[in-house]
Structure formats: C-alpha cells, structure tokens
C-alpha cells in the first residue's frame, strides 16, 4: 500500500491528553522538540510537518492533543514520554489492548506505566478522571481483553495485590 504518508514515513494519528490546562503553542513546541521536526496547526499545514490539534475539555486531563501525520518510524510511547517531560505534566496515551479504560501514563520524569481511567462522554469531548494503577485486580482489568496480554503489564501494589 502506498500513499502520501508512506513517502515521508508519516503514517499515524496519536491521541493524547494532558493533566494540565496548557496553551496550544506550548504543546506544539513540546511535540516539535520531542520529534526534532516541525509541528504545524491544522489550518496552516507546512511541508513535512506533523499536524497538531490542541483543545480543552473538562476532567483531570483537560488538554487534548491530536497529532496527524505522526512518524511511523518512532515509537509513540517514547515520544509521548519525551513530551510529558517537556510539559512537566502527566500525559495519557492509548495502550495496546482494546480495554476502553486502560491507558499508558507518561509521567514528567519519563516513567511509562499502565493505568485505568474513568471516562465520561460530553458535548466537548471525553473527560477522564480517577487515574489508578493497573494492578490486575482493578475491576476495570476484567473488561475487554485482559490487561495481562499487554506489553504494559499490570503491576501489583501493596494496596492492590494481583488477582490470583
């Protein structure tokens, strides 16, 4: 399969949200720094640039980020981690399961770990609240494909031991 995206290695869409209310320009600058390539807005695309849309919703992760024409040769989690470090804020990105409550949390220190999040659909977009570690014992772990099948394995904690 070939197309415009194949020619320059850009082939994806990244959907993230940040636990802070941030200005769009600040977000685009962080994404550009992490990618080491230009980032443009949807209404002013530039040749070879990743297109980055930023908007706000309610909830604990109010800044929404969509990156279009994301590079296919870079791991999304690595870039998301670098963006979280640059923003100094937690960032959620989708994980590799089909469990609708499960995400990977990129923390400001660069740590990546599996979490569950409660979601509420609103007219402005999806609001995310109540982030908690994926331990394998959370009731949300029972939804969809099991969390233990993920690259991002559940991590038991003293408060939430692993399911037997």
N, C-alpha and C positions, 0 to 999 in steps of 0.2 A: 504494500500500500504506500502510495507516495502522495505528497501534497506540500503545500507551502510550509507547514510546520516541520515536515521531515527534512527539508533542505537546510534548516538552520539549527536542528537539534531541539527545537521548541515543540513540545507536544502535549502539554498538560494544563490542567487547571488546579490550582491549590486554593483551598478554602480554609481560612484560619480565623480565629477570634482571640482577642487580647483582653486580659484582666486589667484594663485601664482605659480611660477615655482619652484617646490620642488624636492629634491633628493629622490629617491625611498626608501632608507634606513630610512630617516626621516619620510616619510609617513607610512611605515610599523611599525616603533616604535610607532607612534601616535595611529595607529589602535590597536596594541597589548596592549598599555596602556589602551585604552578605553574599550577593551574587557576583559582585565585581562586574556589573554590566548596567546599562541604563534601564531605568524604570520610568514609564510614562503613564499618563492618565488615559482613560478610555476615549475621552473627547479630543485628545491631542496625541495620537499614536506617533511613534517615531520608529524608523527602520531599525530592526534588531533589538528593540526594547521589549522588556516584559511589561505587559499592561497591568496596572494595579488599581483596583477599585476599592475605596475605603468608605464605609458608612457606619452609622451607630444605631444600636438597639438598646433595650434595657437589659437587666440581668447583671450577673457578676463578670461577664466578658462582653462589654458593650461595643468594642471596636471590632468590626467585621472587615476582613481582608480577602479579596479575591484576586489572585494573580493568574492572568491569562497568558498563554504562550510561555508557560513555565518551562525551563530547560529540562529535557528528558535525560540528560547525562549527569545530573546531580541528584542525590537522594533528598527527597522532600524533608525528611526529618532532620537532616544535617543543616539544611538552610533554615528551617523553622527554628532550630536551636540557636543558630547564629543571630537570627532576627530577634529572638527573645532576649538574648544577651545585649544586643544593641539597644533594644527598647527598655531594658530593665524591668520587664514585666512578664508574667506567665502568659503563654500562648498555647491554645488548643489546636491540634490538627487531627484529622481523621486517622484511625488506626487501620489495621489490615483485616478486621473482622467485619461482619455485617451487623454486629450488635449496635443498635442505634444510640445507646447511651455511652458507648466506650470511645475514648479518645486517647491520644498521646499528649501528655502535658510537657511542653518545653519550658523549663524554668530559667530565670535570669542568670543562673550560674552555669547553664549549658546542660543540666541534667534532663534526661528524657525518661518518662515513666508512664505506665498505663494508669488511666483513671476512669471513673464513671461520672457522669454529669446528668442532672435532671434538666429536661428541655421543655419549654412552653412555646408553642407557635403563637405569634402575634401578627397584627397587620404590618408591623415594621420589620418583621423577621423573627428568627428563632432566638429566644432568650435562654441562656444557660446559667444554671445555679447549682449550688451544693456539690462542688467537686470533692471527690473522695477517692482514695487509692483503690485500684483494682486488686483485690486480695484473693479472689477465687471464692470467697464466702459471701460477698455482697449479693443481695437478691438480683441485682441487675446482671450479674455474671451468668445467670440461668437463661437470660433472653438470647435468642438468636444462636449463632454458632458459639460454642464455648470459648471463653477467654483463654483457656489453656492452649488453644490451637494457634494463637497469635505469636508473631515474632516478639511482641511485647508481653511477656509472661506476667501473670498475677504475682504479686509479692505479698506473702503473708506478713502481718504485723502482730505485735502483742495484743493489740485491741481487736484485731480481726484475723484469727488463725485461718489457715487454708481449709477448704472443705475436705472432708475425709473421702 
